[in-house]
Amino acid sequence: MSLPEQTRFDVTTSDGLTLAGFRYGVADPGLPTIVAVHGYPDNHHVWDGVAEQIAGRANLVTFDVRGAGESDAPAGRSGYRFEQVISDISRVIDATGADRVHLLGHDWGSIQAWHAVCDPTVAVKVASYTSISGPNLNHAGRFFRSARTPGDVAKAARQAAGSTYIPVFLIPGVAETMYRRGWGQKLIETLERRGTKGVPDGVYTRSDRDFVNGLNLYRANMPRPFVLPEHATTTVPVQVLTPAGDLFVTPALQLAGLSASPDSRHVTTDGGHWVVTQDPAAVAGPLLDWVGQH
């Protein structure tokens, strides 16, 4: 397999920024179109391996989220709020020219896409959604608040242990200093190897701005959904793909939103949090199956 050629296109956001969008290969109107949203601290290249796997079977479109990769960054933290990133996803969908698309999200891209499909104005544009390692934060808030039995408390405690980095990310200046000294990059590269028996993931470059700007996603949107979670449902069929070796997002938290969709399923796979680069075939199989069903 080889990586399909990427063609860039630009999308103008509602607040006047330019998002860098990318099409892999030549669009085939006879194939379904998948829009992939990357997480933190990544850029659109995190999907390169998946693009190789699905070439010729689906059109893949992705983009650098605001502040990452080749996309513009807003001037302030408020530019990263959910209402804005939901609008970004909607505009990228419109730019594909497809009647409806299939959404795919990983990490913070999954969080953003979850919130997008729970917005009725976006849901009508989406035929299916595949979520990897990222919940709707309202579902996450209800997950923690509803823990009553010893088993549920244990699951919540396990997730809390995996989320200990979040308070650090919410403190201005601390995480930025870590990354600029190279500590954050080394830590993430080490953790990426968990669940892969020491085999490194695919090679792509993250920049300092991917690390630093993306912190605003946490700071603009947390902790409110954990304290005051809203009711969030969707009409979109949702597939939750959980890597068994994910250190950051436990299966219990990822599955907290399954009941939010009338048509949903859970698929588990080997691998760690960055399974999308560690084993893209393990993502492509369930993805294409879910897309084919919808």
N, C-alpha and C positions, 0 to 999 in steps of 0.2 A: 504494500500500500504506500501511497505517497500523498503528501499534503496538497490538497487542491489550491490553486492560486487564489489569493485574496484580492478582492476589489473594494476599495474604500468608497463610501458615500457619506455625506454629511447630513445631520439632522439638527434642525434649529429647535431649541427648547422654548417653553413658554416664557422663560425669563431671559431669553436672548443668548444663551450659550450655544456652542457648536459641539455636538457629540459626534465622535468618529465611529461610523458604522462599517461593518465588513461583511461581504458576501463571499462564501467559499465556493469556488467553481462557478460554472455558468448556470443560472437559474433555469430550471425545467418546470414549466407551468403544469405539467402532468404529475408532479411530485408534491407531497406535503411540504410546507415550509415550517421550519423550527427556528424560533428566536431564543438564543441562549444568553443568559445574564450571569456574568462572573461575580465572584465574591471578593472578600478582603483577605490579604492585600494584593490581589491579582489584577490582571488586565485580560483583554479578550483572548490572548494567546493560550490561556488555560484550556481553551476548547479545541486547540489544534489537533490533539489526538483523537477526540470524538469526531471531528470533521473528517479525518482520514477513514474512520470506521464506517461512517454513514454515507460516504460519497457515492453518488449514483442511486441512492435509495431515498434521499430526502434533501431538500434545499436547507442549508444551514446559514443563518444570519446571526451575527453577534455585534456587540458594540462595547466600547470602553465606557463604563459608567462615569458620571460626572466626577471630575477630579482625578481620574485614573487614565493611564495610557496616553492616548493622543487627544483625549477630550478636554474641553475647557473645564476650569474649576470655578465655582461660584465664589463671590468675594467674602461671604460670611458663612457661619455654621448653619444659619436658617435655610440656606440653599440646598441642604441635604435632607430636609424633612420628607416624610413619607409622601405627602401630597405632591411634592415636586418629582421625586423619583418614579412615582406611579405615572405621572404625566409623561416622563421621559420614555418609559416602556411603551406607553400608548402611542407616542409619536413614532417610535422605531417600528412598531407593528404596522402603522399606517404607511411608513416608507417602504415596506416590503412589497406592497401592491397586492398582497394576498387577501382574499375575502376573510379568511380566518387563519390563525397560526397556532402552532403548538409551542407552549412555553417550556423552557428548561432552565432551572436555576440551581446554583451551587453556593453554599455558605451565605454571605450577605446578598448575593444575587437571588438565592432561593427565598430569603426573607422578603426582599423587595417584590419578587414575583408573587409570593403568597398574598401580600397586601394588595397587589394589582388585581389578582383574580377575585379578590373579595370586594372590589369596586365594580358595581354593575356596568359602568360605562366602558370598562376594559374587558370584563368577562364576556361580553357579547362578541368580542373579537378573537376569543381564544377557544380552540376546539378541545384542547387537553393541556394538562400541566404535569410536569415531572419535577419533583422537589428532591434535592440532595443536600442533606446536612444543613438545613436552615428552616426554622419554623416561622409561622406568623407570630409576631411578638404578643399579640392578644391571646393567642392559644397558649403561648408560653406562660403568660401571666396567670391564666386559669389553671394551667398544669401545676404551678407552684401553690396557688391559693387553695386548690381542691384536695391537696394531700391530707388524708385523714387516717387511713389504715397504716399499720407498720410497713407494709409492702410499698405503699405509695410514698410514705415518708422516706424510705430507703432510696427509692428511685429519684425523688427530688433532691436528696442529699448527694447522690452520685452526680446528678447534673450540676448542682451547685459547685461541686469540686472541679468539674470541667470548665466552669465559667469564672474561675477566680481571676482570670486576666481582665475581665470586663471592668471592674472598679479601677484598675490601673489605667485602662484606656480612657476612662471618663475624666481623669485628672489632667488638666491642661499641662503640657510640657514634659510629663514623665515619659510617656511612650515615645514621644518625638526624640528625646535625648537617647533613649535606648537604641532606636533605629539608626540615628545619625552616627552612633558609635559602633554600629555593626552588630550589636547584641541581638536585636530583634530578628534580623535576617538569619543569623546563625541558629537561633532557637527554632524558628519556623522550619528551616531546612532539616533540622534534627527531627522535629515532630512529624514532618511529612513522610519520613521513612517508617513510622510506626504502622504496622499492619501490612508491610510489604517485605518482611524478612530482610530488611536492610537494603533492598533494591531501590535506588533513587528514582524519582519521578522523571517525567520528560523535562527537557531543558528549555526554559524560556526565561526572559529577563524581567525582573520587577525593578521599578525605579523608586527612588526616595519619595517621590510624590505619590506613588501608589500606596506606600505605607502611611505617610503623614496625612494626606488629604482624606483618605478613607476613614481615619479616626473620627471625622465629623459625622459619619453615619451613626456611630454609637452615640456621640454627644448630642446630636440633634433629635434623636428618637428614643433615647433611654433616660431614665428608667420608667417613664410614665406607663407604658403598657403592662409592666409587671405590677405596678401599684393599683392602677385603675384599668384593667383590661376591658375592652369593648367586645360586644357580640360580633363575631366575624364569620360569615358563611359565604359560600360561593356556589354557583350553578355549574362551574367547570369541573369535569372529571379530573381527579387528582391522583397521581401515583407518587407514593413516597418511597424513595430508594435509600436504604440505610446501610452504610458501610459498617461492618461488624467491629472494625478496629478504630472507629472514630473516637478520639480523645476529648473532643470539644462538645459535640452534640449527640447525646445518647439516643438510642432508638425510642425510648419512652417519650422523650420530648418531641422528637420528630413525628411520632404517631399521634400526638395530642390534637392535631388538626384533621385527622381522617374523617371524623364525624361531621366536619364542616361542609363536606361535599356529599351529594346524594349518590355519587358514583366514584368510589375510591378503592385503591388497593395498596398493599404494602409488599415490597420486594426487598429482600436483604441480599447483600453481596459481601465477599471478602474485601479487604483493603482498609485504608485509613481515611482520614478526613479528606485528603486530596485524591480520592479514588479516580477522579476525572482525568488526572494526568498519570496516576500510577497504573491504572488498568482501564483505559478508555473502552475496551471491548465489553467490560462488565457493565458499563453505562449504556453503550450503544444497543445492546441486545434488548434489555427491558424498555428502553426509550422507543425503539422502532416498533416493538410489539404493542406498546400503549398507543402510539400514534396510529398504528394500523387498525386498532380497535375503534378509533374515534376519528 
